[in-house]
Amino acid sequence: MSPSGVGHRCPCRVAPERGSNNQTKPKQKEPNEMKLNTDRIDISQTAEQAAAITTAVNTLEAALGAMEGATPKERRELVKLGPKSREFAELALTVARDNPALLPAGLDLPGLERDAALYIQLQPTRVRIEGLLTRVSDTGMFAGSDWMYGALTIYRSLRAHGEGSGLDTVIQDLARRFRKLPTAPTPPVVTPPPGV
């Protein structure tokens, strides 16, 4: 309380509680607020180059025909061998080679040796393929971004200068991209009667 008996009100803004519906949602940018830049990438691919890539991918798919895919459940539940675990796995395998009499009868040591050899052989291939896939994905992302920015430039120009040109329906179709979807109503909280 202040000396006059009136409490001071804190000038600080109180942060909304977590989960509150009063939190401000980020506003989607309108086209005229976006930076228009269509120069991120400029690559042309000839039909011959596209055919060569397809042939190379076909050859790679045939060479990797023995590779297997995991199910989503297996991806979640399988024990993973990462960089930190590899030293442990290598040491355990070395000890097993030197002391086969100490191993349980159900352990397939030759099969374990094959698993280790395959894992080691695949690592350089995996790194190279992942690198190529990243470059393909990024190049597609750049091309798509340039395309989208160009489309936004066209849309903004049509909104500014297209009135009376007979393109009103097209402009409305383009405007649907920026139309906000209605927010689903929050279901009411039902309080069970006493004793339930």
C-alpha positions as CSV (number, residue, x, y, z in Angstrom):
1,M,0.0,0.0,0.0
2,S,1.2,3.6,-0.7
3,P,1.3,6.1,2.1
4,S,-2.1,7.5,0.9
5,G,-3.6,4.1,1.3
6,V,-4.0,3.5,-2.4
7,G,-2.2,0.5,-3.8
8,H,0.2,1.0,-6.7
9,R,-0.8,-0.8,-9.9
10,C,2.1,-2.5,-11.6
11,P,2.7,-0.9,-15.0
12,C,4.0,-4.2,-16.3
13,R,1.9,-6.2,-18.8
14,V,0.9,-9.5,-17.4
15,A,1.7,-12.4,-19.7
16,P,-1.3,-14.6,-20.6
17,E,-1.5,-17.9,-19.0
18,R,-0.3,-20.9,-20.9
19,G,-3.1,-22.4,-23.0
20,S,-5.1,-19.1,-22.8
21,N,-7.3,-18.2,-25.8
22,N,-6.1,-14.6,-25.6
23,Q,-2.7,-15.3,-27.0
24,T,-2.0,-13.4,-30.2
25,K,-1.6,-15.7,-33.2
26,P,0.9,-14.8,-35.9
27,K,-0.8,-13.0,-38.8
28,Q,-0.4,-14.5,-42.2
29,K,1.5,-12.1,-44.5
30,E,-0.4,-10.5,-47.3
31,P,1.3,-10.5,-50.7
32,N,2.1,-6.7,-50.5
33,E,3.9,-7.4,-47.2
34,M,6.2,-10.0,-48.7
35,K,9.6,-9.5,-50.1
36,L,9.5,-10.2,-53.8
37,N,12.6,-11.9,-55.0
38,T,12.8,-14.4,-57.9
39,D,16.6,-14.6,-58.3
40,R,17.5,-17.4,-55.8
41,I,18.3,-19.9,-58.5
42,D,18.4,-20.1,-62.3
43,I,19.0,-23.6,-63.6
44,S,17.7,-25.1,-66.8
45,Q,17.6,-28.9,-67.2
46,T,17.6,-30.3,-70.7
47,A,15.6,-33.4,-71.6
48,E,18.9,-35.3,-72.1
49,Q,20.1,-34.3,-68.6
50,A,16.7,-35.4,-67.1
51,A,17.0,-38.7,-68.9
52,A,20.5,-39.3,-67.7
53,I,19.4,-38.7,-64.1
54,T,16.6,-41.1,-64.5
55,T,18.9,-43.7,-65.9
56,A,21.4,-43.2,-63.1
57,V,18.6,-43.5,-60.5
58,N,17.3,-46.7,-62.2
59,T,20.8,-48.2,-62.1
60,L,21.2,-47.2,-58.4
61,E,17.8,-48.7,-57.5
62,A,18.8,-52.0,-59.2
63,A,22.1,-52.1,-57.4
64,L,20.4,-51.5,-54.1
65,G,17.7,-54.1,-54.8
66,A,18.6,-56.1,-51.7
67,M,18.2,-53.2,-49.3
68,E,15.1,-53.5,-47.0
69,G,12.8,-50.8,-45.7
70,A,11.7,-50.6,-42.1
71,T,8.1,-50.2,-40.9
72,P,7.1,-47.2,-38.8
73,K,6.9,-49.6,-35.8
74,E,10.4,-50.9,-36.4
75,R,11.7,-47.4,-36.7
76,R,10.3,-46.6,-33.3
77,E,11.3,-49.8,-31.5
78,L,14.6,-51.0,-33.0
79,V,17.8,-50.6,-31.0
80,K,19.8,-48.0,-32.9
81,L,23.6,-48.1,-33.5
82,G,24.8,-44.5,-33.4
83,P,28.3,-43.0,-33.4
84,K,28.5,-43.2,-29.6
85,S,27.4,-46.9,-29.6
86,R,29.7,-48.1,-32.3
87,E,32.8,-48.3,-30.1
88,F,30.8,-50.4,-27.6
89,A,29.5,-52.8,-30.4
90,E,33.0,-53.1,-32.0
91,L,34.6,-54.0,-28.6
92,A,31.8,-56.5,-27.8
93,L,32.3,-58.2,-31.2
94,T,36.1,-58.4,-30.7
95,V,35.7,-60.0,-27.3
96,A,33.2,-62.5,-28.7
97,R,35.7,-63.5,-31.4
98,D,38.4,-64.2,-28.9
99,N,36.1,-65.9,-26.4
100,P,33.5,-68.0,-28.3
101,A,33.1,-70.4,-25.4
102,L,31.6,-67.7,-23.2
103,L,28.8,-66.9,-25.7
104,P,25.2,-68.1,-25.4
105,A,24.4,-71.1,-27.6
106,G,21.7,-69.1,-29.5
107,L,24.0,-66.3,-30.6
108,D,24.8,-66.4,-34.4
109,L,28.4,-65.0,-34.3
110,P,29.0,-65.4,-38.1
111,G,25.7,-63.6,-38.7
112,L,26.7,-60.8,-36.4
113,E,30.0,-60.5,-38.2
114,R,28.0,-60.1,-41.5
115,D,25.8,-57.5,-39.9
116,A,28.8,-55.5,-38.7
117,A,30.5,-55.7,-42.1
118,L,27.3,-54.6,-44.0
119,Y,26.9,-51.6,-41.6
120,I,30.5,-50.5,-42.2
121,Q,30.2,-50.9,-45.9
122,L,27.0,-48.9,-46.2
123,Q,28.1,-45.8,-44.3
124,P,30.0,-44.1,-47.1
125,T,27.2,-44.9,-49.5
126,R,24.6,-43.5,-47.1
127,V,26.5,-40.3,-46.6
128,R,26.9,-39.7,-50.4
129,I,23.3,-40.5,-51.2
130,E,22.0,-38.3,-48.3
131,G,24.2,-35.5,-49.6
132,L,22.8,-35.9,-53.1
133,L,19.3,-36.1,-51.8
134,T,19.8,-32.9,-49.8
135,R,21.1,-31.0,-52.9
136,V,18.1,-32.2,-55.0
137,S,15.7,-31.3,-52.2
138,D,17.3,-27.8,-51.7
139,T,17.4,-27.1,-55.4
140,G,13.7,-28.0,-55.7
141,M,13.0,-25.8,-52.6
142,F,14.8,-22.8,-54.2
143,A,13.0,-23.3,-57.6
144,G,9.6,-23.6,-55.8
145,S,10.4,-20.5,-53.7
146,D,11.2,-18.5,-56.9
147,W,8.1,-19.8,-58.5
148,M,5.9,-18.8,-55.5
149,Y,7.5,-15.3,-55.3
150,G,6.8,-14.8,-59.0
151,A,3.2,-16.0,-58.6
152,L,2.8,-13.5,-55.7
153,T,4.2,-10.7,-57.9
154,I,1.7,-11.6,-60.6
155,Y,-1.2,-11.7,-58.1
156,R,-0.2,-8.3,-56.5
157,S,0.0,-6.7,-60.0
158,L,-3.5,-8.2,-61.0
159,R,-5.0,-6.8,-57.8
160,A,-3.6,-3.4,-58.4
161,H,-4.2,-3.1,-62.2
162,G,-6.6,-5.9,-63.2
163,E,-9.9,-4.2,-62.4
164,G,-12.2,-4.2,-65.4
165,S,-9.9,-6.5,-67.4
166,G,-12.3,-9.4,-67.2
167,L,-10.1,-11.3,-64.7
168,D,-12.2,-10.7,-61.6
169,T,-13.0,-14.4,-61.2
170,V,-9.3,-15.4,-61.6
171,I,-8.3,-12.8,-59.1
172,Q,-10.8,-14.2,-56.6
173,D,-9.5,-17.7,-57.2
174,L,-6.0,-16.5,-56.5
175,A,-7.2,-14.7,-53.3
176,R,-8.4,-17.9,-51.8
177,R,-4.7,-18.7,-51.0
178,F,-4.8,-16.0,-48.3
179,R,-8.3,-16.6,-47.0
180,K,-8.2,-17.6,-43.3
181,L,-9.9,-20.9,-42.4
182,P,-12.6,-20.6,-39.6
183,T,-11.4,-21.5,-36.2
184,A,-13.1,-24.6,-34.8
185,P,-15.2,-23.7,-31.7
186,T,-13.9,-24.9,-28.3
187,P,-16.1,-27.6,-27.0
188,P,-17.8,-26.8,-23.7
189,V,-16.4,-28.3,-20.5
190,V,-18.9,-30.7,-19.1
191,T,-18.8,-31.1,-15.3
192,P,-20.0,-34.6,-14.1
193,P,-22.7,-34.6,-11.5
194,P,-21.6,-35.4,-7.9
195,G,-21.0,-39.0,-7.1
196,V,-20.1,-40.0,-10.7
